[in-house]
Amino acid sequence: MLRLSSVFFCLLLNVQQVFAEDFSGFKNKLDLAEDYLVVSPSRSITILESLDNLDNAPPELFIRWHQIYARTAVYTSHYDQLHKSLEAIFKHHKTAYFQQNMTSIMSALGIWLRHAGYFNDAELAFECSYKYAKNDRQRLTLINSIAIVASSKGDYIKARNLYIDNHKIALDLNLSNVAALIESNLGYLALYEGNTADAESWLRKAFINYQKINKRAGQVSAGLNLLMVFLIQENVVNFERLHEPTSTLTHAFPNEAKKALLLWLEAGYKKLTGGYMSRNEKEQLQVAYKQLESDKIKMLVHNHLAKKLEMSLDLPTTPTPKRFSSTWFNLVKTCNWEI
């Protein structure tokens, strides 16, 4: 009997060892996918989708897979996928790994809620994330996110004040990545308000800083918004200087919304320089308009590009306030995890 027990114990150890080795490889691929996030999110997606046995993975690896996938969804504007990953993550809200990663999970939730138009709920998620933030970088990034929500709600004064205060702190702490993000958002806010001089100043700073830290997603966003500024200013020389590097980065980046905006910007440049827009090109622009990332970008395109191209577009309607409803979202409202 003792011998049988020993054999069973050895078999159990072998099974556990094989299991650990299997998910050791899983973990290594997650590390690789995370490494590619900034430079090539499409490569991250390929690695993640090549992994089998996700549903049987330990909770920490399951959550981490969805965390990384959620970040690729943000980079590529695939917000439906972001929602799916968040739904999956919250199934494990009682686990230690979930609670240890509260800040990033709640931040991702806030991003999805904002893009889905649940502005007040997005603010709740970001405030919950802030409650569990572990360092200055996270806190500054989250205040920036709250400022974006304020801008989305039309409270531009609150948004600008938060951005400005945050920017000073980011510079004092030498957080270049956060400073570039805030500069880009200040530039976009000024662009939307029609202040192209301030927009150009902030966006130039953001673009240069994103180049220094080699953050391609940031370069694409700041570059496209700068191209918009130059078109509004009818500054052909500056547009031509920036167009090629921004176009190259945008086409290499797996984000259809950014490519759609680039198409509109190129059409605006063609009109500005006396080019002719064919019926087929205008039909392509109609399709691209529907792919733009947000209602605010659609408004910019409508006001500064479509009118000059003599194109009629469906303007986005003013969003009606709405609240997000889900059983697990009640946990976010309470925001009381034991960590």
Disulfide bonds with the S-S distance in Angstrom:
Cys128-Cys335 2.16
